[in-house]
């Protein structure tokens, strides 16, 4: 089972690869839209990469609620825990 820290590290890699966001700018409490100035397209790109990387589904209603780095990490973390992976 992947730990939350392992998932967070992988999500930081996704942000760096996809949007060129430096990993040190990401962490608990970081607001994706306000702090990093991400727009809807940026969010879609990141979520797509997260879903692909972890082979999980994030419910559409949950996608609308993602505002922080913690929330984008919690999606795959919860899905993987539910799968027992």
Secondary structure, DSSP 8 states (H G I E B T S, - for coil): ---HHHHHHHHHHHHHHHH---GGG-STT-BTTTTT---HHHHHHHHHHHHHHHT----HHHHTT--BHHHHHHHHHHHHHHHT-
